[in-house]
Amino acid sequence: MLDYSHNAWLVAASLAVALMAGFTGLYLTHGASKLDNQKRKFVVALAAVILGGGIWSMHFVAMLGLQLPILFYYDALVTLISALVAILMVGLALLLLHFRPRTMPTIVGAGVIVGLGIVVMHYVGMAGMELCRPVYNALDVVIATLASVVLSVLAIWVAYDNRTQRNILLGTVCFGLAVFTMHFVATGLTDFVASDNASGAGPALNNQVLAMGVTIAVFLICGAFLLTGVTFLGFETEVAAQPDTSEPEPNAPVQMRAGVPFEREGQTFFSESGKIAAIRAEGHYTVLYIGSEKLFCPWSITEAESRLKPDGFLRAHRSYLVNPKHVTSFERHKDNGTCYFDGIDALTKVPVSRSRLTDVREALGL
C-alpha cells in the first residue's frame, strides 16, 4: 500500500468549485418551470452541464491534490466517461424536477439520482488511474454512497421545496458538501497500490494535460458563477422595476389577461380570479378552491400572491392566500385568527397567522 496525502490548497479549491457549480446550476433553473418546453429543456441542459461539470471538476481538482510517492496518469477515455456520467445523471434529476409535479417523492428521487451520479463519477474517474490502482471493498462503496445520497437528497429538498433565494443558497451549501464529503469519504476508505499494467482503454492523460482541462472547466464555471451572481444580487430586478415611459407602438395588439390557470384531465383552463375563494400551497405548486372543487394550479404560492395582489388577494398564512370577498365570517383568537367560508365545500376555514392578522382584519374592514 502506498502512503498518500493531500495538498491543502487544492482541497480548499475543490470545495470552492463545488460551491460555485452548485450555486450556478441551482439558480439557473430558478423559474424554469414557467418557461415553454423548448426554453425549459435548454435551461435544464445548461444547468446539467454546469452541475455535472462541477462535480467532475471538483473530483479532479481534489485528485490533482492527491500526493503519492509515485507518478501516475489517467486514461483519457475513462476520464471522459466519468464526466459524461455526472452530466447525464444530473440532467435526469433536473428533468424530473422541471417536467414532473414537484412532489416529495419526485424531490427524493432526484436527490437519489444526483447522489448516485456523484458516486459513479468518482469511482469511474478513479478507475482511469494509470501506474497506480485504487483498492476498496463493497462496504467502502456503500458507506460513500449513503453519504452522497443523503446529502444530495437534502440539497435538492432544500433548494427545490421552496424556490427562494435563501433556499437556493442553503441548497448550494448542501450540494457542495455532498460532492466534497462523498469524495473525501470515498478517498479516505481507499488504498492505492503501484501497478505496472496500464488499463489499455485509451491514450494516457498525464496530470499536466488533465490540469489544463480542469482549469478550463473551472474557468467556465467561475464565469457562469459571476454572471449568475449579478442576477442573484438583484440587478435584473432593479432594471425591471424602472417605469416604462415608452409610447406604445401604433396598432400594437392589446395584451389580454387570461386568468388563473388550472389543470383538469390533462388540459389547462383559466378561471376568473373573482371566483376563487382561497389558494393553498402544495409544494412548488398551489391548489385553487372554487365552489366544490379543488383545482391544481402550476403557479407557486409566491407567484400567485404577486399576480393576484391587485385583485385583493392577500396572504393569511404562509400556505394560504384568501379572497376577502368570499370570507363569510372571522374569528379572532388570542394572537391569531380564522377565516370561514360558506358555500366552499372543499374548504370551510383558513388559519390566519399572527404576522398576517392585521392585514386580514384591515381587508375585512375590522
SVG drawing of the C-alpha trace seen along z (x, -y; Angstrom):
<svg xmlns="http://www.w3.org/2000/svg" viewBox="-73 -58 81 64">
<polyline fill="none" stroke="black" stroke-width="0.4" points="0.0,0.0 1.2,-3.5 1.2,-6.3 -0.6,-9.4 -1.5,-12.9 -3.5,-15.9 -2.4,-19.4 -4.5,-21.6 -4.8,-24.4 -6.2,-22.1 -8.6,-20.6 -9.9,-24.1 -10.1,-24.9 -12.1,-21.7 -14.7,-22.8 -14.9,-26.3 -15.5,-24.7 -18.3,-22.5 -20.0,-25.5 -19.7,-27.7 -21.1,-25.0 -23.9,-24.2 -25.0,-27.9 -24.8,-28.5 -26.7,-25.3 -29.4,-25.7 -30.0,-29.3 -30.0,-28.9 -33.1,-26.7 -34.9,-29.3 -38.2,-30.0 -37.5,-27.4 -40.8,-25.6 -42.7,-28.7 -40.9,-28.6 -42.2,-26.8 -40.9,-23.3 -38.1,-24.3 -36.6,-27.0 -37.0,-24.8 -35.1,-22.0 -32.3,-24.4 -32.1,-25.8 -32.1,-22.2 -29.4,-21.1 -27.2,-24.1 -27.7,-23.6 -26.9,-19.8 -23.6,-20.7 -22.7,-23.2 -23.7,-20.9 -22.3,-17.7 -19.2,-19.5 -18.8,-21.0 -19.0,-17.5 -16.3,-16.3 -14.1,-19.3 -14.3,-19.2 -13.3,-15.5 -10.3,-16.1 -9.1,-19.2 -9.0,-17.1 -7.3,-14.2 -4.7,-16.6 -4.0,-17.4 -3.6,-13.7 0.1,-13.3 1.5,-9.8 5.2,-8.6 5.0,-7.5 3.9,-9.2 0.5,-8.3 -1.6,-9.3 -5.2,-9.0 -6.8,-7.2 -8.4,-9.8 -11.4,-7.7 -12.3,-6.7 -11.9,-10.3 -14.3,-11.5 -16.8,-8.8 -16.7,-9.9 -17.6,-13.5 -20.4,-12.4 -21.9,-10.1 -22.1,-13.1 -23.7,-15.4 -26.3,-12.8 -27.4,-11.7 -27.7,-15.3 -29.6,-16.1 -32.0,-13.2 -32.6,-14.6 -33.3,-18.1 -35.8,-16.7 -37.7,-15.1 -37.8,-18.3 -38.9,-20.5 -41.1,-18.3 -43.0,-16.4 -45.1,-17.7 -42.7,-18.6 -43.9,-16.3 -41.8,-14.9 -41.2,-11.5 -40.0,-13.5 -37.6,-15.6 -36.3,-12.5 -35.9,-10.6 -34.0,-13.4 -31.7,-13.7 -31.0,-9.9 -30.1,-10.2 -27.7,-13.1 -26.2,-11.2 -25.6,-8.1 -24.2,-10.2 -21.6,-11.7 -20.6,-8.2 -20.5,-6.6 -18.4,-9.6 -16.0,-9.2 -15.3,-5.5 -15.2,-5.6 -12.8,-8.5 -10.5,-6.6 -10.7,-3.5 -8.9,-5.6 -5.7,-5.8 -2.6,-4.5 0.5,-3.1 -1.5,-3.2 -4.5,-1.2 -7.2,-2.1 -8.2,0.6 -11.5,0.7 -14.3,3.1 -18.1,3.2 -18.6,1.8 -16.4,-1.2 -18.7,-1.9 -21.8,-1.5 -20.7,-4.0 -19.6,-6.5 -22.9,-6.0 -25.0,-6.6 -23.1,-9.8 -23.6,-11.1 -27.3,-10.1 -28.3,-11.5 -26.6,-14.9 -27.8,-15.1 -31.4,-14.5 -31.0,-17.2 -29.6,-19.6 -32.4,-19.0 -35.1,-19.2 -33.8,-22.5 -33.3,-24.1 -36.5,-22.9 -39.1,-22.7 -39.4,-26.4 -37.6,-28.3 -36.5,-31.4 -33.0,-32.9 -32.4,-31.7 -33.3,-28.1 -31.0,-28.3 -28.1,-29.4 -28.7,-26.7 -29.1,-24.2 -25.8,-25.3 -24.1,-24.7 -25.7,-21.2 -24.8,-20.4 -21.2,-21.5 -20.8,-19.5 -22.4,-16.4 -19.8,-16.4 -16.9,-17.3 -17.9,-14.9 -18.5,-12.0 -15.1,-12.4 -13.1,-12.5 -15.1,-9.8 -14.5,-7.5 -10.9,-8.5 -10.3,-8.0 -11.7,-4.5 -9.5,-3.7 -5.9,-2.4 -3.6,-2.8 -1.1,-0.3 1.5,-0.6 0.7,1.2 2.9,1.8 -0.1,2.6 -1.9,-0.2 -5.6,0.3 -5.4,0.0 -8.8,-1.6 -7.4,-4.7 -4.4,-7.1 -2.7,-8.2 -3.7,-11.6 -0.9,-13.0 -1.5,-15.3 -0.4,-18.4 -3.0,-17.9 -5.6,-17.0 -4.8,-20.1 -5.3,-22.2 -8.7,-20.6 -9.8,-21.1 -8.6,-24.7 -10.7,-25.5 -13.7,-23.8 -13.3,-25.7 -12.8,-29.0 -16.1,-28.4 -17.8,-27.6 -16.4,-30.7 -17.6,-32.8 -21.1,-31.4 -21.0,-31.8 -20.1,-35.5 -22.8,-36.2 -25.4,-34.3 -24.4,-36.1 -25.1,-39.5 -28.6,-38.4 -29.0,-36.9 -28.0,-40.2 -30.9,-41.9 -29.5,-43.8 -32.2,-42.5 -34.9,-43.1 -33.8,-46.8 -33.8,-47.3 -37.3,-45.6 -38.6,-47.9 -37.9,-51.0 -41.1,-52.5 -41.8,-52.1 -42.2,-55.5 -42.1,-54.5 -45.1,-55.1 -47.0,-52.1 -46.5,-51.3 -49.4,-52.2 -51.8,-49.3 -50.0,-47.2 -52.1,-44.3 -53.7,-44.7 -52.4,-42.0 -55.4,-40.3 -55.1,-38.6 -56.1,-35.0 -56.9,-34.4 -55.6,-31.9 -54.5,-28.6 -55.6,-25.3 -55.4,-21.7 -58.1,-19.2 -57.9,-15.9 -54.7,-16.8 -55.9,-20.2 -55.2,-23.7 -58.1,-26.1 -58.3,-29.6 -60.5,-30.9 -61.6,-34.4 -59.8,-35.4 -63.1,-36.6 -64.4,-33.1 -61.5,-31.8 -62.2,-31.8 -58.7,-30.7 -55.4,-29.3 -53.3,-26.8 -49.6,-26.0 -48.9,-22.4 -45.1,-22.0 -43.9,-24.1 -47.5,-24.5 -50.9,-25.5 -54.5,-24.4 -57.4,-26.6 -60.7,-26.4 -63.6,-27.3 -67.1,-26.2 -67.0,-22.5 -63.8,-22.0 -60.1,-21.7 -58.1,-22.5 -54.3,-22.1 -52.6,-25.3 -49.0,-25.5 -48.2,-28.7 -46.3,-28.8 -47.8,-30.5 -45.4,-33.3 -46.2,-33.8 -50.0,-33.6 -49.6,-36.3 -47.7,-38.6 -50.1,-38.2 -53.4,-38.4 -52.5,-41.2 -54.2,-43.8 -57.4,-41.7 -57.4,-41.9 -55.9,-38.6 -53.7,-38.6 -51.6,-36.1 -53.4,-34.9 -50.8,-32.2 -47.6,-31.1 -49.5,-28.4 -52.7,-30.3 -54.0,-33.2 -57.6,-34.3 -60.0,-36.4 -61.7,-38.6 -64.9,-38.8 -65.5,-35.1 -64.9,-35.3 -68.3,-35.0 -67.1,-35.2 -63.9,-35.8 -62.9,-34.7 -60.2,-36.4 -58.2,-34.2 -55.5,-35.2 -52.8,-36.0 -54.1,-34.7 -57.4,-34.1 -59.6,-32.1 -61.4,-33.0 -64.6,-31.0 -66.2,-30.3 -69.8,-29.3 -70.6,-27.5 -67.0,-26.3 -67.4,-22.6 -63.7,-21.7 -62.6,-24.4 -64.5,-25.7 -61.8,-27.7 -58.3,-29.1 -56.0,-29.9 -54.6,-33.4 -51.1,-33.7 -50.1,-36.2 -48.0,-38.2 -50.8,-38.4 -53.6,-39.2 -53.6,-43.0 -53.6,-42.9 -56.5,-40.4 -58.5,-42.4 -58.0,-45.6 -59.0,-43.9 -62.2,-42.7 -62.9,-46.2 -62.4,-45.2"/>
</svg>
